[in-house]
Amino acid sequence: MWQFQPRTYIPWYMQLVSPLIAVVMTIILGMFLFGMLGKDPFHAMQVFFINPLTDSYNIGELLVKTAPMLLCAIGLAFCYQANLWNIGAEGQLLMGAVVGSAVSLSFADTSMSVWLALLAGMAAGMVWSGISIGLRQWFNSNIILSTIMLNYIAYYILQWAVHGPLQDPEGMGFPESAMFADTQLLPILIDNTRVHLGVLIAFLVAILCWVLLRFTWIGFQVRVLGHDESSAHYAGFSIRKLSWSIMLFSGALAGLAGAAEVSGPIGQLIPSVSPGYGYAAIIVAWLGRLHPIGMSISALFLGLIYMGGDLAQIELGVPTAITGLFQGSLLFLLLASDFLMRYRLVKVNTKEAQNG
């Protein structure tokens, strides 16, 4: 019979090759799917991955879509390195957007309103992630389930906000807030684009978090906790405080991403403030191998998929669900590639299998 057995040796470069294999296989699968839909696969791939990069405005849009995913992914990477399986970046982002919008609208006459909104968004994300880690610490609840459920609660809070207290009274009933004034928006960095200060913040945070994780005592504690919790406990680390700090930090970055979205490219609170950035950030984190540089590259690739999905809907007449299909395929193929990297299929006789 055949069994999967762990490999005794995994070359270091396979950690880099595995994501590349997953990306290539995703593109091949996408070509096959477009062919099944009666589209020219090569033209479809051009629309998806080349056309979004044809001018400076589109490149700017790519950076705009990359920023929220990168911020969420950095926070998730800290959680995953510490074996805290946070799936709630989407909900934390939405709460950051809602609270950040409420602050912007409440302090519209204040020149500091945009910075207050960002701080409020970070606080909201921290509170939302704090609920999950609190439930785990006090009631031993499953952090995966609690963060997923809180995503849905955050979504319905967003719907309530845009249909209720934050709805524009002059918006003719549309579920959206009033447009923010120019003084309430993040500065634009590149003329004739929507590239705002939040994009720069996202990449700076990636660099700072890499330094924090690799060269500081806190980063060392995070890595030890992820490798072996008993070793962290034996070394005298406060696992409870460390877990709280990591989850609150992750929530703060996701909340910042949400507040930066409404204070940046959107300029108001709308029901579709996030097309799933928090969920895509999970793929970004794993595709980038939980490394800030790798996540920056993978966030750009996921942003390209979002833009390609929009263009494919316009030029090829395919549904927007094609974006989610690409993302799901990428995650599945990445997991499959990692599994085959760590395990090999060997043939064993029945007696060995029974003894093993």
PyMOL commands that set and color helices and strands:
alter all, ss='L'
color gray80, all
select helices_A, chain A and resi 14-36+41-49+51-53+56-81+89-106+113-139+143-163+182-184+197-215+217-227+229-234+239-263+277-287+292-315+321-342+350-355
alter helices_A, ss='H'
color red, helices_A
select strands_A, chain A and resi 2-6+343-347
alter strands_A, ss='S'
color yellow, strands_A
deselect
rebuild
show_as cartoon
